[in-house]
Amino acid sequence: MGTMTIAKGINNGLRAAMERDPKVVLMGEDIGKLGGVFRVTDGLQKDFGEDRVIDTPLAEAGIVGTAIGMALRGYRPVVEIQFDGFIYPAFDHIVSQVAKMRARSLGKIKLPMVIRIPVGGGIGAVEHHSESNEAYFAHTAGLKVVCCSNAEDAYWMIQQAIESDDPVLFYEPKRRYWDKGEVDESAAPRELLKAQVCREGTAATLVAYGPMVKTCLQAAEAAAAEGKDLEVIDLRSLSPLDLDTVAASVEKTGRAVIVHEASTFLGMGAEIAAALQQRCFYHLEAPVLRVGGYNLPYPPSKLEEEFLPDLDRVLDAVDRSLAF
């Protein structure tokens, strides 16, 4: 058992995977000598060499296209997209090739590759460094999409993603990289595609993932001081969704508030709300509510605190739900 940041959890998880399997190869912009712009891959090129931790040109389509070829040849490439908004040059590869290769070959071809994507705002950066684009890929059949929110999950989930024979998009909440948590490297990990009940409660269910899990836990702490007992669920996997865990909680509490940084318009919350309305209709005491970013391009950094969902906006939604 040890304390580490989310960034260090990913670093240690990558190291463990590379030590186990010589076919695990890392690729990305500045991930080698520099250790990545967030230092998530710090020290790995020094220890594993330039053939396994590869500094690439600034060419996301080339990075992902090369990784596809390597995965077809038996490697397990892990590519880093430096910032969420840089994924778009590789979008065609991901939705047209990565997602479809196994189905296209009737299951004969595996594509074991991981695409790491630092996600979200809150670091004082410009718009294409601060986006939440997970719904594009969760919508795409053939991709697994996961998002860690704490150091323990960061350590285990990156290893589980690498071990998967299907392609995985691995979202990392960049403003939480330096948040610390306990990690037991000898314990059995949670299932990669299973949601976690982070806090038990009875009054309402908060459903979140990635950077918003911490916000929801803080909201639950604040609500507890007012006598409101909130349950908090970390989805962890966005595709597939563990709706069984979420539905069981909502059937207990009768209320649900879904929270994410991305715009609520056609966001992850819309799918979850629709599913809960179908599955939990007779248990609901109030409409399923969503808290998210506004349906606008990401603003200049001086405005991002007003743009991003915060504790007050979550608590306001909880109050509206409890008022029914």
N, C-alpha and C positions, 0 to 999 in steps of 0.2 A: 504494500500500500504506500503510495506517495502522492504528493501534491504537485500538479503541473497545470500549465495553461492549456487552452484548447489547441493553440498552435503547436505547443510541445507534444501534446497528445497525438496529433496527426503526424508530426515528425517521428516520434517513437513508433507509431504504428507502421509507417512506411519503412522504417529501419527493420522492424521485426519481419515484415513481409519480404523484404529484400534478402534478409539473412536466411529465410526459409527456402526461398525459391529464386534461383539465379536467372529465371526467365522474367522476373519483374524488372521493368525498365522505366525510368522516369524521364519525361521530356517536357520542356517548357521554356518560356522566355526568362532568362536571368535566374534560373533555378539552381544552377551549379555553383559557380564561383561566388556569386552574390548570396545564394541561399534563398532566392525569391524576394519579391518586394516586401513581403511580410515575414521573411526569414523562416518560413515553414519548412523549407528543405535544407536549412542550414547544416553544414557539416557532412551531408550525404555524398556529395561528389568527392570530397576529400577521402572518405572511407570506402566508397564503392567504385570510384574511378569515372572517367569521362565517357566510357562506353555504356555505363548504366545510368548515369545522371547527366542528361544531354542538354546543353544550352542550345536552343533553337533560334532561328531567325524570327523576326516579328511577323509571323505568318500563320494565323490560326487555322486556316484551311489546310496549309501544308502540315502543320503539327498533327491535326486530327486525321488527315489522309494517310500520313506516314504510320500513325498508330494503328489504323485499320489494317494496313498491310502487315504490320508486325504481329498483330493479334491473329491474323489468318495464318501466319507462319509459326504459331505456337508460343509467342511471347505473351506476356501480360503487361502491356504498357499502361502507365498512369500519366496522363497529361495534365498539366496545369494551364488553365486559362487565367491570365494575370489578373484581370478584372471581369466581373459579370458582363459588362457591356461590350467586351471584346469577343464574345462568343459568336457574334452574327456572321463573320466571314466563314465560319465552319458550320453554319446552320444547315446548309444543303447536305453536307456529308453526314451530319448527325441524324437528320430526319429521313433522308433518302437511302443511306447506306448502313450506318451503324444500327439504326432501329429495325431495319428490315432484313438484314443478312440471314438471320437464322430462319425466318419464315420463308424467305426466298429460296433457301436451299432445302426446305422441308425438314429442317432440324439437323441436317447433316453437318452444317458449319457452325461452329461456336465463335463468338466474338468477345473474348474476355478482356475488356478494356475499361478503364475508369477515367472519367473526365472530371477533374477537380475545378470547382468554380467558387471563388470568394464572392459572397452575395450580400446585397443590401447597402444601406447608407449608414450615416452616423459617424463618418470619419473625416468630414470636412472636405470632401472631394467633389469633382464635377460630375455631371449626370451620367456619363458612360463608365464611371467608376462606382456607381451607387445604385444600380438597378436591381430589381427583383423579378427575374424573368423565368422563374421555375414553372409557371403554368404552361408556357409553350411546350416544354418537354414532358411534363406530366400528362399532357394531352396526347402525346405521341406514343401510339402502341409500339411495344417492343423495347422500350427503355425502362429501366428501373431508376427512380429518382429519389434520393435520400438526402436528409439534412440533419447534421448534428447540432446540438445546442449546448453541450457540456464536454469537459475534458475526457471523462470516462468513455462516452459515446464516440468522441473523436478518435480515441486510441483504438477501440475495437471495431467501429464501423468501417474505417478505411481498410482495415485488414479483411473484413468480411466482403467488402465491395471488390477488393482485388481477387479474392478467392472465387467470386461468382463467375460462372461461365457465360453470363449475359452482360451486356454493357450497362454500366452504372454511371449516372451523373451524380456527383458527390458535392453537394452545396455546403459551404463553410461560412458561417456568419462572421464577416470580417471585423465588425466592431466588437465582437466578443472574443477575438483571438487571444486577448491577454487576461481573460477571466480565468481564475484558478479553481480547481476542484480536485477531489480525491480520485485516484485511479488505482485499482487493484489489478495489476498485470497478471496475477495468478488466478483470478476468479474466472468463472464461466461468463462469457458475454451474453447480453440479451440477443434475441433474434433480430436480425437486421431489419426485417420488414414489419416489426411489431411496435405498436405505440406503447408509451409508458405513462402510467398515472403518476405524476410527479408529486401531487398533493391531493389527499382525499378530502372530500367535502360533500355537503348535502343540499346547499341552497341553489347552486347553478354550476354549470360546467364551462370552463374556459378551455378552448381548443387552440393550440398554437404549434409553431415549429420554428427552428432556427433562432434568430435573434429575439423573437417575441416571447419565447418561453420564459426568459428571465423577467421581462416586463410583466407577464401574467402572474408569475410567482410573487413579484413585488405588489401587484394589485391585490392578490389574495391575502397577503400579509396586512395590507392597509384595510381591506374589507373586514378582516377578522377583528380588528380593533373596534369595528362598528357592529360586531355581532353577526356578520354575514360569513357563512362557511362555504368557501368556493373550492371546487375540485379543478385541478389543472392537469391537462393532458398534453404531452409532447408527442406529436404525430410521428416524428423521426423518419418515416417513409411517406412520400407523397404519391408515389406510384410504384406498386399498388398501395392503396389506402387500407389501413386496419380499421375498418368501420365497425367491426364487432366491439372493440374496446371503447370506441367513442359512443356507440349506441347504448352499450350497457351503462355507461356513466349518465347519459342523458335520460335514459329510462328511470334512473334513480333520482336525479335532481329535478327533472322536468323542464330544465332551461339550458340553453346553449348560447354561448358567445364565441364566435370564431375570429381569431386575431392573426393578421399577417401584414407585413410591410407593403406588399404589392397592392395595387389598386384592387378594390373590391369588385370592379366591373370585370366579369368573366374570370375572376381569380379562383384560387383554390377553395376559398370559402363558399363560393357559389355552388360548387359540386358537393361539398360536405353538407351544406344547408339543404340542398335538394335531397340528398340521400337520407338525412335525418328526418326530414318531413315525411318521407315515404316509410321509413322504418319505425319511427317513434311517434307517429301522429297522435295516437291515443294517450301517450304519456306526456305530451308537451303542455306546459302551463302558460307558455308565452311563445311568440314567434322566435325563430332562430335569428339571431342578430349577427352582423358582421362589423368588425372594426379593421380598417386598412388604410392604405395610402389613398390619396386622391387620384382621380382619373386625369392626371396631368403629367407632362414631362417632368422629370426630376428637377427641382429648383436649384438656384445657386446655393452654395453651402451655408450662407448666412441665414437662409430660410428653412433649412432642413429640419430643425427642431420643431417648427410649426407644421411641417409636412408629415413627419413620421408619426405613426401612432404612439401614444405614450400612456403612462399609468392613468392619467385623468380621463383620457378618451375611453380606456377600457372600463374604468369604474363607472363612467357615465352610462355605458351600454349595460353594465350589470344592473344599475339602478333602474334603467328603463325596462329591463327584463323582469326584475322583481316587482315592478309596479303593476304588472298585469295580474 
